[in-house]
């Protein structure tokens, strides 16, 4: 397992734990908040055009019923491999 993948999985576990510790009235909006933060970070990291391609690949996965697991990672770009 690459260091980047290991770090990603660790970050996902930490974020999941942090969401569980939020007040109940904030948990229902946590996913949307995380999506906004993630989208901004991806755009800053790879630019708008590549972020659009990455999110399109994510949309394809979701459209086909393949939800990314909280404990793993779905490779959407060469950066995740």
DACORUR-V58678 format. One record per backbone hydrogen bond with DSSP energy under -1.0 kcal/mol. NH is the residue of the N-H (numbers start at 1). CO is the residue of the C=O. E is the energy in kcal/mol with one decimal. If there is no record, write none. Layout:
nh=NH co=CO e=E
nh=NH co=CO e=E
This chain:
nh=6 co=2 e=-2.5
nh=7 co=3 e=-2.8
nh=8 co=4 e=-2.3
nh=9 co=5 e=-2.7
nh=10 co=6 e=-2.3
nh=11 co=7 e=-2.6
nh=12 co=8 e=-2.4
nh=13 co=9 e=-2.0
nh=14 co=10 e=-2.5
nh=15 co=11 e=-2.6
nh=16 co=12 e=-2.5
nh=17 co=13 e=-2.3
nh=18 co=14 e=-2.3
nh=19 co=15 e=-2.6
nh=20 co=16 e=-1.9
nh=21 co=17 e=-1.1
nh=22 co=19 e=-1.4
nh=26 co=23 e=-2.3
nh=27 co=23 e=-1.1
nh=29 co=26 e=-1.2
nh=33 co=29 e=-2.3
nh=34 co=30 e=-2.9
nh=35 co=31 e=-2.4
nh=36 co=32 e=-2.3
nh=37 co=33 e=-2.2
nh=38 co=34 e=-2.9
nh=39 co=35 e=-2.9
nh=40 co=36 e=-2.1
nh=41 co=37 e=-2.3
nh=42 co=38 e=-2.7
nh=43 co=39 e=-2.4
nh=44 co=40 e=-2.3
nh=45 co=41 e=-2.0
nh=46 co=42 e=-3.0
nh=47 co=43 e=-2.2
nh=51 co=47 e=-2.2
nh=52 co=48 e=-2.4
nh=53 co=49 e=-1.7
nh=54 co=50 e=-2.6
nh=55 co=51 e=-2.9
nh=56 co=52 e=-1.9
nh=57 co=53 e=-2.1
nh=58 co=54 e=-2.0
nh=59 co=55 e=-2.5
nh=60 co=56 e=-2.2
nh=61 co=57 e=-2.1
nh=62 co=58 e=-2.5
nh=63 co=59 e=-2.9
nh=64 co=60 e=-1.7
nh=65 co=62 e=-1.9
nh=66 co=61 e=-2.6
nh=80 co=77 e=-1.3
